[in-house]
């Protein structure tokens, strides 16, 4: 026996050849499993550079926050139910304009009568607090000109204005959309008087 005689190439073993053929998309017959075959082609590996890049939401950074000076502009409604039977139901609409003018109408509904009060003034933002100084009032016995009240730690949460009152109690007002119906006289309050008194009005 000539051990140096040229031998034929060994075919792929069926159970080793079958997976690579399927991966490479080869077509074959059962009879071909016992015949000589050429080496199976290597399956194609996708290039990672060709894969689409999906952005990471965390890379977008925090959402832009609108300053309270801009977000506050508009009209906000506040409602308060009475704690005692003789107290009125109070509903107020507070309007903040871009030029710092503040106007508010307060409707009080008592068991046997109703009353509406109109006040006006100027508003500013100082260290996250909304400061309102009254300059006009048609009910000076309740809201006299020169009165100052503050919305502490005011923030806009969607369509809500959230703040703490002078007692530290959290209050909420809701944004409303209304037509411009206020007269220029109401929206043009007189300059604030010197020696303004600081107090928290009743709402």
C-alpha positions as CSV (number, residue, x, y, z in Angstrom):
1,X,0.0,0.0,0.0
2,X,1.4,3.3,-1.0
3,X,0.9,5.6,1.9
4,X,2.1,8.6,-0.3
5,X,-0.7,8.1,-2.8
6,X,-2.8,11.1,-3.4
7,X,-6.1,10.8,-1.5
8,X,-9.3,12.5,-2.4
9,X,-10.5,15.4,-0.2
10,X,-12.7,14.4,2.6
11,X,-16.2,15.6,2.4
12,X,-17.9,17.6,5.1
13,X,-19.5,15.5,7.8
14,X,-23.3,15.7,7.3
15,X,-24.2,17.0,10.8
16,X,-21.3,19.6,10.6
17,X,-22.0,20.6,7.1
18,X,-25.8,21.0,7.4
19,X,-25.8,24.1,9.8
20,X,-23.3,26.1,7.8
21,X,-25.1,25.3,4.5
22,X,-28.4,26.5,6.0
23,X,-26.7,29.6,7.3
24,X,-25.1,30.4,3.9
25,X,-28.3,29.6,2.0
26,X,-26.9,26.5,0.2
27,X,-29.2,24.3,-1.8
28,X,-28.6,20.5,-1.6
29,X,-30.2,17.1,-1.7
30,X,-30.1,14.2,0.7
31,X,-28.0,12.2,-1.9
32,X,-25.4,14.9,-1.9
33,X,-24.6,14.4,1.7
34,X,-22.5,11.3,1.0
35,X,-20.7,12.8,-2.0
36,X,-17.5,14.9,-2.1
37,X,-18.1,18.6,-1.6
38,X,-16.1,21.7,-1.5
39,X,-15.7,23.5,1.8
40,X,-18.8,25.3,2.9
41,X,-18.8,29.1,2.5
42,X,-18.5,31.1,5.6
43,X,-21.8,32.9,6.6
44,X,-21.9,36.6,6.1
45,X,-21.5,38.7,9.2
46,X,-23.2,42.1,9.1
47,X,-21.0,45.1,9.4
48,X,-21.8,46.9,12.6
49,X,-21.1,50.2,10.9
50,X,-24.0,49.5,8.6
51,X,-26.5,49.1,11.5
52,X,-28.8,52.1,12.2
53,X,-27.8,54.2,15.2
54,X,-30.7,54.6,17.7
55,X,-30.2,57.7,19.7
56,X,-30.2,57.4,23.5
57,X,-33.0,59.5,25.1
58,X,-30.7,60.3,28.0
59,X,-28.3,62.1,25.5
60,X,-31.0,64.7,24.7
61,X,-30.4,66.5,28.0
62,X,-33.1,68.0,30.3
63,X,-36.2,69.7,28.8
64,X,-36.0,73.5,28.5
65,X,-37.7,75.3,31.4
66,X,-39.7,78.4,30.7
67,X,-38.9,81.2,33.2
68,X,-41.8,82.0,35.6
69,X,-41.8,85.5,34.3
70,X,-43.0,84.2,30.9
71,X,-45.0,81.2,32.0
72,X,-47.1,83.3,34.4
73,X,-48.5,85.6,31.7
74,X,-52.2,85.0,31.2
75,X,-55.3,84.4,33.4
76,X,-55.6,82.1,36.3
77,X,-58.7,81.0,38.2
78,X,-58.9,80.3,42.0
79,X,-61.9,78.9,43.8
80,X,-62.5,78.5,47.5
81,X,-65.3,76.8,49.3
82,X,-66.5,78.1,52.7
83,X,-65.3,76.4,55.8
84,X,-68.2,77.8,57.9
85,X,-71.8,78.1,56.8
86,X,-71.7,81.9,56.9
87,X,-68.6,82.3,54.8
88,X,-68.9,83.1,51.1
89,X,-67.9,81.0,48.1
90,X,-65.0,82.9,46.6
91,X,-63.9,82.8,42.9
92,X,-61.2,85.0,41.6
93,X,-59.6,85.5,38.2
94,X,-56.0,86.8,38.3
95,X,-54.5,88.3,35.2
96,X,-50.8,88.8,34.7
97,X,-49.7,90.8,31.6
98,X,-46.2,90.9,30.0
99,X,-45.6,94.5,31.0
100,X,-46.0,93.7,34.7
101,X,-49.6,94.8,35.1
102,X,-51.8,92.8,37.5
103,X,-55.6,92.8,37.5
104,X,-58.0,90.7,39.5
105,X,-61.7,90.3,39.9
106,X,-63.0,88.6,43.1
107,X,-66.6,87.3,43.2
108,X,-67.9,86.5,46.7
109,X,-71.2,84.6,47.0
110,X,-72.8,84.8,50.4
111,X,-75.9,82.8,51.4
112,X,-78.2,85.9,50.8
113,X,-76.1,88.2,48.6
114,X,-73.2,88.5,46.2
115,X,-70.4,90.9,45.7
116,X,-67.7,91.4,43.1
117,X,-64.4,93.3,43.9
118,X,-61.9,94.6,41.3
119,X,-58.3,95.3,42.2
120,X,-55.2,96.1,40.2
121,X,-51.5,96.7,40.6
122,X,-48.0,95.6,39.5
123,X,-46.3,92.2,39.7
124,X,-42.7,91.1,39.7
125,X,-40.7,87.9,40.4
126,X,-38.1,88.0,43.1
127,X,-36.1,84.9,44.0
128,X,-38.8,82.6,42.8
129,X,-41.6,84.5,44.6
130,X,-44.3,86.4,42.8
131,X,-44.7,89.8,44.5
132,X,-47.9,91.8,43.8
133,X,-48.3,95.4,44.9
134,X,-51.9,96.8,44.7
135,X,-52.4,100.3,43.4
136,X,-56.2,100.3,42.8
137,X,-59.2,98.8,44.6
138,X,-62.9,99.4,44.7
139,X,-63.0,97.8,48.1
140,X,-60.3,99.6,50.1
141,X,-61.7,98.3,53.4
142,X,-60.5,94.9,52.3
143,X,-57.8,95.5,49.7
144,X,-56.4,99.0,50.1
145,X,-53.8,100.4,47.7
146,X,-50.3,99.8,48.8
147,X,-51.1,96.3,50.0
148,X,-48.4,93.7,49.1
149,X,-48.9,90.0,49.0
150,X,-46.6,87.2,47.8
151,X,-46.9,83.9,46.1
152,X,-44.0,82.0,47.6
153,X,-42.0,79.4,45.6
154,X,-44.4,79.9,42.6
155,X,-44.0,77.4,39.8
156,X,-46.0,76.4,36.7
157,X,-47.0,72.7,36.6
158,X,-48.7,72.2,33.2
159,X,-51.8,74.3,33.4
160,X,-51.6,74.9,37.1
161,X,-50.0,77.6,39.1
162,X,-48.7,76.2,42.4
163,X,-47.4,78.3,45.3
164,X,-47.5,78.7,49.1
165,X,-49.5,81.5,50.7
166,X,-48.4,83.6,53.7
167,X,-49.4,80.8,56.1
168,X,-47.2,78.2,54.2
169,X,-50.3,76.4,52.8
170,X,-50.0,75.2,49.2
171,X,-52.5,76.8,46.9
172,X,-53.3,76.0,43.2
173,X,-54.8,78.2,40.5
174,X,-55.7,76.9,37.0
175,X,-55.0,78.6,33.7
176,X,-58.0,79.8,31.7
177,X,-58.4,81.2,28.2
178,X,-60.5,84.3,28.0
179,X,-61.1,87.1,25.6
180,X,-59.6,90.5,26.3
181,X,-62.5,92.3,28.0
182,X,-60.8,94.5,30.6
183,X,-60.9,98.2,30.0
184,X,-57.7,100.2,29.8
185,X,-58.6,102.0,33.0
186,X,-58.5,98.7,34.9
187,X,-55.3,97.5,33.2
188,X,-53.4,100.7,33.7
189,X,-53.0,101.0,37.5
190,X,-51.6,104.1,39.1
191,X,-47.9,104.0,40.2
192,X,-47.4,102.3,43.6
193,X,-47.5,104.6,46.5
194,X,-44.4,105.0,48.7
195,X,-44.4,103.3,52.1
196,X,-46.4,100.3,50.8
197,X,-48.0,98.2,53.5
198,X,-47.2,94.5,53.5
199,X,-50.0,92.1,54.4
200,X,-51.8,89.0,53.0
201,X,-55.3,89.9,51.7
202,X,-58.2,87.6,52.1
203,X,-59.3,85.8,48.9
